[in-house]
Amino acid sequence: MAVELYNDGKHVCLAFYDLVDEEADHAVQCNQFLIVDGDHGALIDPGGNMTYNGLLMGMQRYFPSRNLDYILASHADPDIIASLNKWMVTTRCRVLISKLWARFLPHFTTGRDYSDRIIGIPDEGMVVPLGESKIKAVPAHFMHSEGNFQFYDPVSKILFTGDMGASLIDHDVALKPVTNFDEHIPFMIGFHRRYMISNKICRFWVNMVRQLDVEMIVPQHGARFEGKVM
């Protein structure tokens, strides 16, 4: 089921928290996102084959999948982009990912040449036009991937942070925003100690985020953070 993070009647941001089979630790919980602006749409980190069918069906209420403009991939892990081949076959979307990973993406496909639909994001990031809005790909390298991007939507003021801020919790908990940061830390700390490369990199990230007008931080795993105080 889609959760509306933002909806002003024209510009919509959706999150999907429950598309992964988590029973018996079968797979890690992960979130998928859809931004719609008028007749244009972009998926952020659509996931692997496990999430494809549910995401395809869930997005139809808000946006016809055949009109998908982009897939925006924070990095190249399988829970981010392993369903790529299906999206390339069923839509005419273009895929944006760090230039470091652009030539790795064909390994997720069946061998057809999709090079004209794969766009490598330069290290410094870029602005992606979407309808009458723009999505900013902001660099977050080494958090945890060498070529890593987060995606900022200036209309909703949402920063989609990939693995930064991730928590390892079940989907029924993940779909609700964090209300007590201190109580939430135990669900985050192990992941960040293992996956984030250094405090120096994290400080660079904090300085970058402070320059953005952010109302919501939405990781690819676990619960979101709403409001500037949080």
Backbone bond lengths (Angstrom), bond angles and torsions (degrees), N, CA, C in turn:
res aa  C-N    CA-C-N  psi(-1)  N-CA   C-N-CA  omega(-1)  CA-C   N-CA-C  phi
1 M - - - 1.454 - - 1.526 109.88 -
2 A 1.312 116.17 135.75 1.457 120.96 -179.16 1.523 110.65 -79.51
3 V 1.318 115.48 139.97 1.460 122.51 173.95 1.524 107.50 -108.54
4 E 1.318 116.66 124.73 1.462 120.53 178.34 1.527 109.81 -78.72
5 L 1.312 115.85 114.69 1.458 120.81 175.03 1.520 111.00 -85.40
6 Y 1.337 115.43 -28.71 1.468 121.13 -178.76 1.520 108.16 -160.03
7 N 1.330 116.48 139.81 1.462 120.39 177.12 1.526 108.85 -159.52
8 D 1.329 116.42 110.28 1.462 120.40 176.99 1.526 111.73 -107.83
9 G 1.338 115.65 15.22 1.451 120.83 -179.99 1.510 114.15 95.69
10 K 1.309 116.68 -21.78 1.464 121.74 178.07 1.518 111.62 -125.49
11 H 1.300 115.89 -39.71 1.467 122.33 -178.14 1.525 107.71 -110.37
12 V 1.331 116.04 123.17 1.463 121.25 -174.13 1.523 109.86 -130.47
13 C 1.333 115.98 137.37 1.466 122.02 173.10 1.522 108.35 -121.78
14 L 1.324 115.90 124.82 1.458 122.08 -176.69 1.515 110.85 -120.72
15 A 1.337 115.05 147.96 1.463 121.31 173.95 1.520 108.97 -125.09
16 F 1.323 115.76 142.40 1.463 122.92 176.83 1.527 107.18 -118.49
17 Y 1.329 116.35 115.61 1.462 121.25 -173.30 1.528 113.79 -106.03
18 D 1.324 117.89 -14.72 1.463 120.36 -165.14 1.527 114.26 -119.34
19 L 1.318 118.22 26.51 1.467 120.29 -175.10 1.526 113.80 -92.98
20 V 1.320 117.57 -3.68 1.468 121.32 -178.27 1.521 109.89 -102.52
21 D 1.323 116.80 135.44 1.460 122.40 174.45 1.523 108.50 -77.52
22 E 1.339 116.67 106.57 1.461 120.69 -175.17 1.527 113.25 -96.85
23 E 1.328 117.77 -1.48 1.456 120.30 -173.52 1.525 111.44 -61.00
24 A 1.327 114.99 137.82 1.467 122.33 177.48 1.524 111.83 55.72
25 D 1.343 116.36 35.18 1.464 120.91 179.37 1.526 111.87 56.42
26 H 1.319 116.12 32.91 1.465 120.69 -177.56 1.522 112.06 -64.09
27 A 1.325 116.82 -37.86 1.465 120.66 -178.34 1.522 109.24 -155.88
28 V 1.319 115.47 150.68 1.459 120.34 179.54 1.532 110.20 -72.28
29 Q 1.326 116.05 139.71 1.453 120.94 176.84 1.521 109.45 -63.64
30 C 1.327 117.15 137.62 1.463 120.53 175.96 1.523 109.58 -149.09
31 N 1.319 114.91 155.83 1.458 122.45 -175.66 1.523 110.73 -110.54
32 Q 1.321 115.00 148.15 1.459 121.58 175.55 1.531 108.00 -122.75
33 F 1.328 116.70 152.91 1.461 120.10 -172.70 1.527 111.27 -135.75
34 L 1.326 114.94 146.92 1.461 122.45 177.07 1.523 108.66 -131.68
35 I 1.326 116.36 127.92 1.462 122.01 172.41 1.525 107.67 -111.50
36 V 1.321 116.29 127.25 1.463 122.20 179.27 1.523 108.56 -120.53
37 D 1.328 116.25 130.28 1.462 121.64 173.45 1.521 107.56 -129.07
38 G 1.318 116.34 104.35 1.457 119.96 -176.23 1.514 111.12 62.66
39 D 1.328 116.46 -119.96 1.464 121.93 -179.63 1.525 112.54 -98.42
40 H 1.312 117.21 18.18 1.459 121.45 -176.97 1.527 110.10 -122.74
41 G 1.343 115.98 147.61 1.455 119.24 -177.15 1.509 113.35 -147.57
42 A 1.330 115.01 152.90 1.462 122.34 177.22 1.520 109.07 -138.82
43 L 1.319 115.92 132.07 1.460 121.98 171.62 1.518 109.07 -92.82
44 I 1.318 116.45 138.32 1.456 121.81 174.25 1.523 108.38 -111.43
45 D 1.318 116.35 123.43 1.469 123.04 176.95 1.533 111.75 49.03
46 P 1.346 118.00 67.20 1.464 120.97 -174.01 1.517 115.57 -70.88
47 G 1.333 117.89 -10.49 1.456 119.54 174.96 1.515 113.62 89.86
48 G 1.334 114.82 -162.18 1.453 121.02 -176.09 1.518 112.27 -105.63
49 N 1.321 116.18 -162.64 1.457 121.18 -177.60 1.525 112.27 -62.62
50 M 1.330 116.86 -28.19 1.458 121.22 -179.49 1.528 112.11 -62.89
51 T 1.322 116.93 -32.59 1.465 120.68 -175.79 1.522 113.33 -98.29
52 Y 1.318 117.83 -10.80 1.467 120.67 -169.26 1.529 113.13 -59.61
53 N 1.330 117.99 -53.96 1.465 120.26 -174.29 1.525 111.84 -62.10
54 G 1.332 116.20 -45.42 1.457 119.57 -179.59 1.513 112.39 -64.20
55 L 1.330 116.24 -39.01 1.458 120.40 179.11 1.522 110.96 -68.59
56 L 1.321 116.19 -42.43 1.466 120.91 179.47 1.525 110.85 -59.26
57 M 1.325 116.43 -44.74 1.466 120.02 -179.38 1.525 111.61 -73.17
58 G 1.335 116.16 -39.97 1.455 119.98 -175.60 1.510 114.01 -67.15
59 M 1.325 117.22 -29.13 1.464 120.18 -176.54 1.522 112.91 -80.05
60 Q 1.356 117.70 -17.46 1.465 120.45 -172.98 1.524 112.78 -62.40
61 R 1.328 117.25 -30.04 1.468 120.48 -179.40 1.525 111.37 -63.11
62 Y 1.307 116.27 -28.62 1.455 121.20 -175.01 1.526 113.28 -106.99
63 F 1.336 115.22 -25.02 1.459 118.03 -170.90 1.523 108.96 -164.49
64 P 1.344 118.86 130.64 1.469 120.33 177.75 1.528 110.86 -71.30
65 S 1.296 116.62 123.13 1.466 120.88 -173.99 1.523 112.31 -58.62
66 R 1.323 117.42 -29.68 1.470 119.58 -178.19 1.529 111.94 -63.90
67 N 1.335 117.49 -19.44 1.464 121.60 -179.23 1.524 112.82 -96.39
68 L 1.313 117.49 10.73 1.461 120.94 -176.63 1.530 110.83 -59.75
69 D 1.335 116.08 128.53 1.466 121.24 179.99 1.523 112.40 -84.91
70 Y 1.336 116.03 -46.17 1.461 119.76 -170.91 1.522 112.31 -139.96
71 I 1.311 113.98 152.85 1.458 122.84 155.38 1.521 106.15 -112.55
72 L 1.318 116.59 125.03 1.458 122.66 177.98 1.521 107.67 -106.56
73 A 1.322 116.33 115.97 1.463 121.44 -175.36 1.521 110.04 -109.37
74 S 1.315 116.76 122.87 1.465 120.29 -179.83 1.518 111.25 -66.48
75 H 1.337 116.48 -37.61 1.461 121.51 174.85 1.522 107.55 -159.51
76 A 1.313 118.88 -161.42 1.466 120.35 -167.85 1.521 114.23 -113.44
77 D 1.329 118.45 18.25 1.463 120.09 178.51 1.530 110.41 -67.21
78 P 1.338 118.10 154.86 1.467 120.45 -177.07 1.524 114.01 -62.70
79 D 1.334 118.43 -32.52 1.464 119.45 178.91 1.525 111.87 -73.91
80 I 1.320 116.30 -5.19 1.461 122.49 177.34 1.522 111.58 -96.08
81 I 1.340 117.11 -44.66 1.462 119.66 -161.94 1.533 114.17 -143.65
82 A 1.330 118.84 10.46 1.464 119.62 -175.27 1.526 113.72 -67.05
83 S 1.333 118.05 -18.31 1.470 120.48 177.66 1.524 112.42 -85.04
84 L 1.314 117.25 10.14 1.464 121.86 -172.69 1.521 113.27 -49.95
85 N 1.317 117.72 -46.35 1.465 119.90 -174.40 1.526 111.64 -57.46
86 K 1.323 117.26 -41.02 1.465 120.12 -178.98 1.527 111.48 -64.96
87 W 1.319 116.88 -39.86 1.463 119.69 178.88 1.521 111.24 -68.72
88 M 1.316 116.92 -35.48 1.460 119.97 179.50 1.523 111.36 -68.10
89 V 1.322 116.72 -33.36 1.462 121.32 -179.50 1.528 111.17 -76.31
90 T 1.340 116.92 -41.82 1.468 120.42 -171.85 1.525 114.05 -90.87
91 T 1.339 118.39 -9.93 1.463 121.64 178.72 1.529 109.09 -135.87
92 R 1.331 115.02 175.11 1.467 120.63 173.73 1.526 110.63 -108.56
93 C 1.308 116.70 24.14 1.463 120.59 -175.73 1.525 111.80 -65.08
94 R 1.316 114.33 157.55 1.457 121.87 170.04 1.525 108.88 -103.02
95 V 1.321 115.70 152.07 1.461 121.60 -177.84 1.519 108.91 -112.69
96 L 1.320 115.73 128.70 1.458 121.19 177.20 1.519 109.05 -113.05
97 I 1.326 115.75 127.39 1.453 122.50 -178.98 1.527 107.40 -153.03
98 S 1.314 116.93 160.57 1.462 119.88 177.45 1.526 110.86 -48.08
99 K 1.322 115.61 140.65 1.465 119.82 178.81 1.527 111.54 -58.69
100 L 1.333 117.32 -22.70 1.466 119.89 177.82 1.521 111.97 -65.15
101 W 1.343 116.59 -29.15 1.464 120.56 -174.02 1.525 113.47 -105.71
102 A 1.324 117.86 -4.35 1.466 120.04 -173.77 1.526 112.46 -56.86
103 R 1.317 117.46 -39.67 1.470 120.24 -177.86 1.526 112.29 -83.92
104 F 1.323 117.25 -4.32 1.460 120.34 174.10 1.530 111.37 -87.78
105 L 1.323 117.08 -22.73 1.461 120.17 -175.61 1.524 114.24 -60.06
106 P 1.341 120.28 -34.62 1.461 118.51 178.05 1.527 114.18 -56.57
107 H 1.324 117.79 -20.36 1.463 120.23 177.57 1.526 111.94 -70.48
108 F 1.329 117.58 -14.09 1.460 121.42 174.46 1.524 111.85 -91.77
109 T 1.327 118.16 -0.89 1.458 121.85 -178.06 1.527 110.01 -111.89
110 T 1.329 115.51 178.40 1.463 120.65 -176.34 1.519 113.07 -93.05
111 G 1.320 117.46 10.95 1.455 120.05 175.17 1.506 115.42 111.28
112 R 1.318 117.28 -13.12 1.463 120.19 177.33 1.531 109.34 -66.20
113 D 1.320 116.40 146.84 1.461 121.24 -178.26 1.531 110.05 -80.15
114 Y 1.326 115.57 108.32 1.461 121.59 177.38 1.525 111.37 -110.02
115 S 1.302 117.66 19.92 1.462 120.78 -173.13 1.528 112.81 -59.67
116 D 1.334 117.23 -29.49 1.465 119.48 -179.77 1.523 112.33 -74.82
117 R 1.330 117.10 -8.31 1.469 121.03 -179.54 1.524 112.45 -113.85
118 I 1.318 117.24 5.20 1.466 122.00 177.99 1.520 108.68 -108.69
119 I 1.314 116.56 121.70 1.464 122.65 -177.65 1.521 109.06 -114.18
120 G 1.319 116.23 121.79 1.455 120.90 177.62 1.520 110.78 -83.92
121 I 1.319 116.84 122.70 1.464 120.74 178.64 1.522 108.84 -78.56
122 P 1.335 118.55 127.59 1.466 119.92 177.88 1.524 110.95 -65.59
123 D 1.322 115.77 158.89 1.461 120.72 -174.82 1.520 113.15 -54.71
124 E 1.325 116.73 -33.84 1.466 120.10 -176.70 1.517 113.19 -80.19
125 G 1.341 117.66 -4.55 1.452 121.43 -178.67 1.512 112.45 91.95
126 M 1.324 116.63 -176.38 1.456 121.41 -178.82 1.523 109.42 -164.12
127 V 1.324 115.01 168.81 1.458 121.93 175.38 1.523 108.31 -105.57
128 V 1.326 116.52 131.17 1.459 122.50 -176.44 1.529 108.77 -111.39
129 P 1.337 119.03 114.38 1.468 120.07 178.49 1.528 110.83 -71.27
130 L 1.324 115.89 135.38 1.463 121.33 178.00 1.527 108.03 -140.00
131 G 1.331 116.27 102.96 1.449 119.76 -175.22 1.519 110.03 60.96
132 E 1.333 116.29 -126.12 1.461 121.39 176.86 1.528 111.75 -95.25
133 S 1.318 117.19 6.83 1.464 121.80 -179.90 1.522 109.91 -114.39
134 K 1.315 115.34 179.93 1.459 121.71 177.55 1.527 109.21 -139.38
135 I 1.314 115.60 140.65 1.460 121.94 174.78 1.526 107.67 -109.35
136 K 1.303 116.18 133.38 1.461 120.75 -179.22 1.529 110.08 -100.00
137 A 1.331 115.98 123.23 1.467 121.36 171.22 1.521 107.13 -88.02
138 V 1.326 116.80 111.06 1.466 121.12 -175.39 1.530 109.47 -108.39
139 P 1.321 117.90 135.69 1.463 120.90 -175.11 1.523 112.72 -67.32
140 A 1.318 114.81 136.04 1.469 122.40 174.71 1.527 107.63 -143.13
141 H 1.314 115.60 50.46 1.459 121.22 -173.66 1.531 111.38 -65.42
142 F 1.335 114.43 145.01 1.467 124.10 -179.56 1.526 112.19 68.69
143 M 1.319 116.80 23.13 1.454 120.84 176.15 1.537 109.73 -128.31
144 H 1.266 121.63 67.57 1.454 127.12 2.02 1.528 111.51 -103.91
145 S 1.316 116.72 -8.89 1.461 121.64 -174.37 1.525 111.36 -83.66
146 E 1.342 115.38 148.41 1.474 120.41 179.53 1.523 111.99 -61.18
147 G 1.316 116.00 -36.33 1.462 121.32 174.73 1.516 108.24 -115.51
148 N 1.315 117.27 98.67 1.461 121.33 -169.07 1.527 110.07 -136.63
149 F 1.323 115.94 135.74 1.463 120.33 178.88 1.519 111.01 -132.02
150 Q 1.322 114.15 147.66 1.450 121.89 168.83 1.524 107.55 -110.21
151 F 1.323 116.30 160.79 1.462 119.81 -174.20 1.529 109.97 -124.37
152 Y 1.329 114.43 124.22 1.463 121.30 -176.36 1.521 109.75 -111.37
153 D 1.320 115.12 128.53 1.461 122.44 178.42 1.530 108.63 -105.96
154 P 1.332 118.38 105.41 1.467 120.53 -176.72 1.528 114.23 -65.32
155 V 1.324 118.28 -23.70 1.462 120.08 -179.72 1.526 110.39 -70.22
156 S 1.307 117.02 -53.03 1.469 121.32 179.80 1.522 112.66 -83.92
157 K 1.327 116.14 -15.08 1.470 123.07 -175.43 1.528 111.57 61.69
158 I 1.329 114.52 36.88 1.463 121.54 177.31 1.522 109.28 -102.83
159 L 1.323 115.64 134.25 1.462 122.12 172.63 1.518 107.95 -108.59
160 F 1.328 116.09 114.81 1.461 122.18 176.62 1.530 107.16 -88.57
161 T 1.328 117.09 111.70 1.465 121.55 -163.43 1.518 115.12 -102.02
162 G 1.323 118.87 6.44 1.460 118.34 -179.47 1.516 110.97 61.70
163 D 1.328 116.91 -126.99 1.464 120.66 -176.93 1.524 113.76 -81.27
164 M 1.315 118.26 -13.76 1.460 119.66 179.03 1.527 109.93 -72.31
165 G 1.330 116.25 126.00 1.456 120.92 -176.92 1.511 113.78 86.85
166 A 1.332 116.81 4.99 1.462 121.08 -177.62 1.524 111.55 -64.77
167 S 1.322 115.09 148.05 1.460 121.71 173.96 1.518 108.91 -134.06
168 L 1.314 116.41 146.60 1.461 121.65 -177.37 1.522 108.98 -99.31
169 I 1.321 114.84 91.82 1.457 122.94 -177.54 1.521 108.77 -140.61
170 D 1.340 116.73 166.21 1.453 120.92 178.52 1.530 110.69 -74.05
171 H 1.335 115.45 159.95 1.462 119.32 -174.01 1.523 113.12 -64.66
172 D 1.346 117.38 -31.54 1.458 118.91 -178.83 1.522 112.25 -69.76
173 V 1.327 116.72 -20.61 1.461 121.90 173.30 1.526 109.55 -89.24
174 A 1.326 115.87 -37.80 1.466 121.07 -175.77 1.521 112.74 -63.36
175 L 1.317 118.19 -30.37 1.465 119.52 -175.08 1.525 113.24 -72.18
176 K 1.337 116.93 -10.13 1.463 120.82 178.96 1.530 109.42 -101.01
177 P 1.320 118.59 142.34 1.466 120.21 179.13 1.520 111.97 -67.80
178 V 1.315 115.67 153.84 1.464 121.59 176.64 1.524 108.79 -67.64
179 T 1.329 116.29 131.62 1.467 120.66 178.55 1.521 112.34 -111.16
180 N 1.325 117.22 -21.97 1.464 121.19 178.77 1.518 107.97 -133.86
181 F 1.328 116.68 105.17 1.461 120.39 -174.07 1.524 111.87 -63.30
182 D 1.327 117.36 -43.25 1.465 120.61 -177.96 1.526 111.48 -60.78
183 E 1.325 116.80 -40.61 1.463 120.08 179.20 1.524 111.87 -71.58
184 H 1.314 116.42 -21.06 1.469 121.08 -178.73 1.530 112.32 -83.94
185 I 1.313 117.55 -22.11 1.468 121.92 -175.42 1.528 113.39 -53.93
186 P 1.341 120.29 -44.21 1.476 118.91 -179.20 1.526 114.36 -56.82
187 F 1.321 117.88 -25.85 1.464 121.13 179.94 1.530 112.03 -83.12
188 M 1.335 116.36 -9.54 1.456 122.09 -178.05 1.525 113.24 -108.67
189 I 1.304 116.89 -32.97 1.459 120.40 -162.48 1.523 113.17 -65.58
190 G 1.318 118.08 -41.45 1.461 120.11 -179.72 1.514 112.12 -62.64
191 F 1.318 115.93 -43.41 1.464 121.20 179.23 1.520 110.69 -61.34
192 H 1.315 117.41 -47.36 1.462 120.73 -176.04 1.525 112.37 -69.77
193 R 1.307 117.40 -36.20 1.467 119.46 177.30 1.521 111.18 -64.06
194 R 1.310 116.43 -32.52 1.467 120.52 -178.00 1.525 112.49 -83.94
195 Y 1.329 117.27 -39.63 1.465 120.82 -168.38 1.526 114.81 -99.94
196 M 1.313 118.59 -26.67 1.461 120.17 -178.19 1.521 109.76 -88.56
197 I 1.332 116.28 130.51 1.457 120.60 -164.06 1.522 113.80 -73.31
198 S 1.346 118.57 -34.36 1.464 118.99 -176.48 1.517 111.09 -167.34
199 N 1.329 115.65 157.79 1.462 120.74 175.35 1.523 111.45 -64.49
200 K 1.330 116.59 -32.81 1.464 120.51 179.95 1.523 110.50 -60.08
201 I 1.320 116.08 -46.10 1.460 120.52 178.62 1.528 110.22 -62.46
202 C 1.322 116.60 -41.50 1.463 120.17 179.72 1.521 111.65 -63.39
203 R 1.319 117.45 -37.77 1.464 120.61 178.25 1.530 110.93 -66.22
204 F 1.334 116.64 -39.68 1.469 119.69 175.00 1.531 110.21 -57.68
205 W 1.329 115.30 -42.39 1.461 120.33 -179.58 1.531 110.86 -63.11
206 V 1.323 116.82 -45.77 1.464 120.81 179.89 1.523 110.85 -58.53
207 N 1.323 116.88 -44.09 1.468 120.70 179.71 1.527 111.69 -63.04
208 M 1.329 116.07 -35.47 1.459 119.99 178.04 1.526 111.01 -68.25
209 V 1.332 116.44 -47.15 1.463 120.98 -175.98 1.524 111.26 -63.72
210 R 1.312 116.94 -33.73 1.466 120.24 179.68 1.527 112.68 -63.21
211 Q 1.315 117.09 -17.79 1.461 120.83 178.62 1.532 112.38 -87.03
212 L 1.324 116.47 -6.84 1.457 121.48 179.32 1.528 109.92 -102.70
213 D 1.310 116.23 152.33 1.464 121.66 175.63 1.526 107.76 -90.61
214 V 1.326 116.27 90.30 1.463 121.95 -172.18 1.529 110.46 -106.70
215 E 1.329 116.02 126.20 1.460 121.63 174.81 1.523 112.17 -104.94
216 M 1.335 116.42 -17.51 1.457 119.81 -177.93 1.522 109.68 -150.98
217 I 1.331 116.19 133.75 1.458 122.55 173.60 1.522 107.20 -110.48
218 V 1.331 115.75 123.62 1.464 120.92 -172.74 1.524 109.62 -125.63
219 P 1.333 118.00 103.17 1.469 121.48 178.71 1.529 111.91 -76.70
220 Q 1.322 114.69 169.11 1.467 120.92 179.60 1.525 112.15 -85.37
221 H 1.309 117.63 -14.17 1.467 122.92 172.99 1.523 108.45 -126.11
222 G 1.314 116.95 134.36 1.453 120.15 172.32 1.511 115.01 82.67
223 A 1.346 114.95 -157.99 1.460 122.19 -169.34 1.523 112.68 -88.06
224 R 1.319 114.90 158.96 1.465 122.63 -179.23 1.536 110.86 -95.92
225 F 1.322 114.30 164.98 1.463 121.90 179.25 1.526 108.32 -117.47
226 E 1.324 117.10 120.08 1.460 121.90 -176.68 1.524 110.59 -110.86
227 G 1.331 115.97 137.05 1.453 121.72 176.15 1.515 112.94 91.40
228 K 1.317 116.29 147.37 1.465 121.06 -177.11 1.524 111.90 -65.68
229 V 1.324 118.06 -32.75 1.468 120.65 -179.83 1.521 110.32 -63.69
230 M 1.310 116.90 -44.17 1.463 120.80 179.82 1.523 110.86 -66.53
